[in-house]
């Protein structure tokens, strides 16, 4: 199925802003369609409710639903991981009793700890909230396609 202009603009914006991998993932997901679980049944089974096994199939995303699907994919790739990270730091802080537990990663080759990823207060979801608000505003920011010869 063809990708609508609004989704192409989102992909272009991501590419221009240095998020090529995310743009490529979005393009692939929209092109392939959404995953749907379907029942496998033989001639003896009358409905999918009778089916014992299921398979995951890809079905095209309707043009009217593509922009919402694209924003859901971006939300899952950007907002939800930030919220999960904030929640992980909050839980770790509560468990340690220290109050301000920071998550840092260790380079497996150099065995050197990186600086903490976040310098905000533990449990601060401001970044996730701002990303979510941006995704909510994004459809209104997209430039409508121009019509040549008008």
N, C-alpha and C positions, 0 to 999 in steps of 0.2 A: 504494500500500500504506500502511496506517496505521502511524504511528510509535509504537513501544512506550513505555510510561510511563517507563522508566529513561532513555531518550534524551530524552524531553520534559523530565525533571528536569535533565539536563545542560544542555540548551538554556536552561531557566529560570535556572539558576545562572549561566551565562555572561552572560545578559541582565542579571540583577540586579547582577553584579559589573562592569558597564560594557563588556562585550565583545559588544555587540549585533551588530556586523558578523560576528564569528566565529560567533555563535549563528545568525544568518541563513544564513550559508554552510553550516553544519552541517545545519540544517533543510532547505535546498534539496538538498544532496547526498544525504541520506538519503531524502528524498521522491522524487527523480528516480531513484534506484537507482544501482547500480554500472555502470561502463562495461565492456563486453565486446566484444572484436573478433570479428566474425562474417564468414565467407566468403560471397561472392556466387557462386552457381553457377546454371547454366541446366539444361535438361533433359538435355543431353548429358553433363554432369558428374555423377558418381554421389556424390561425397563433397565435403566442404569442403576436403580435401587437394588436390583437383583444381582448386579455385577459384583464379583468378588475382588477384582483387581482394577486398578486405575492407572492411567498414564498422564503425564504432563504434556500438553500440546500448546503450541503458540497460535493465537488467533489475532488477526489484524485489529489494531486500535482504531476505532471509528474516528474520522476527521474531527468531529465535534468534541471528542474526548481527548485528543492528542495533547493539547496544551496542559490540561489538568494532569494527565498521566506524566508528562514531562516534569511538571512541578513536583509531583509526588516522588518521582525518581530523584530529583535534586534534593528534596527534603530528606529522603532516606539516606542520601550520600553525604549531605552537609550538616543538616540540623540535628538529626538523631544521633550521630556519633559524638557531636559536641555535647549534647545533653547527657549521653551515657558517660562521657569522660568526666563531666562535672559531678554527676551522681557517684561515680567511682571514687573521686577525691573526697567527696562528702562522707561516704561510707567508711573509707580508709581513715579519715580524720576522727570519726566517731569511735571506730574500733581501737585506734591507737591512744585515744584520750589526750592527744597532744593539741588538738584544735585546728592545726594548720598542716595537714599532711599533703605533700606535693608528690605527684607522680613524675618520675624521670625515667628515661630509658638508657640502657647500657649498650654501647657499641660492642657487638660480640667479638670483633677482631681486636680492637684497641683496648677493650675492657675499661673504657672510660665512661663515666656517667655523663649524660647530657644535662644541660640546664633544665630545670622544671619547665614543662610545656606551658603552664599557666602561671601568671603572676597575679591573677585576680583573687579575690577572697574565695575561700572554699565554698562551693555550692552556688557561686554566682553564675547565673544562666544568661547574663546580658548578651553575650556573643550569640548564643543560640537563639535568643529572642529576636535580636536584630536580623540574623539570617532568615528566620522565619518570616519576619515582617517584610523583608526585602522580597522574598519569594511571593508573598501575598500581593505586593505592589507590582511585581514584574509584568503581569499581563497588561496593566495600564501604561507601562513604560515602553512597550513594544511599538515601534513605528508602523502604522498601517502601510501596506504595499501601495505604491503609486501606480496610477493607470496612465500609460503612455497614449498620446494622441487625443487627450481630452481637451 
